[in-house]
Amino acid sequence: MLTETSGRYCHGDEITLADVFLLPQVFNAKEFQVNMKQFPIISRIAEELCQVDAFRLTQPSLQPDCHYRGKDQLSPLCKN
C-alpha cells in the first residue's frame, strides 16, 4: 500500500494520522529486534518523521513512564 500512497510520509507529503501511528510501531519493532531492512519504505518514512520536532521530542524512550526493558540502554529511535 505504501508503494502507491507514500511521498515524504505515509500518504503524500503531509503528515497524517497514519504517520502518528507508524512511528511508535517502528519503535516497538526495533525494541523487539525486527530487521527493518525488509521494510525500506517504512524505514525511510520513519527517518523523515524523526526530522519533525513533534515526533523526535516525543518518542517513546524519552517519556518518563516508558516501561520498556532496560530503558536506560535503549537507543533513541530518532537521534537528537
Summary of the structure (lengths in Angstrom):
residues: 80
radius of gyration: 12.6
end to end distance: 30.0
largest distance: 38.2
contacts: 189
relative contact order: 0.16
helix: 52%
strand: 4%
